[in-house]
Amino acid sequence: LRVDPIVPAISFVGWTLPSNIGTSALNGQSLFGAFYESIGQNLAHWPTGFALDDKFWLYMVTWHTGLFIVMLLGQVGFKGRTEDYF
């Protein structure tokens, strides 16, 4: 694997900015905002852990899945362009 280190940084920004846009599915709140709000609410009850039915898990899986998809596609696109695959 020849990973270019600039791609994860650009991918993080490329996913974080759009995930900060409010959506009607979250009542006008952004995915990033809902994710970090749920982290803050759960840290207020520390050392008690996250409940299994907590919305935190849904936000975490959704946000990270989107991030890793953007990172994967960014790496494929960047390396494909630099090595003249397309």
Number of C-alpha atoms within 10 A of each C-alpha: 3 6 11 11 9 10 21 18 11 14 19 14 13 16 19 16 10 12 18 14 13 16 12 8 9 11 8 10 15 18 22 21 16 18 19 15 13 19 17 12 12 17 13 10 10 10 8 9 9 17 10 8 8 11 14 20 16 11 19 17 12 14 17 12 12 14 19 15 13 19 20 15 13 17 20 13 15 16 17 12 11 9 9 8 8 8
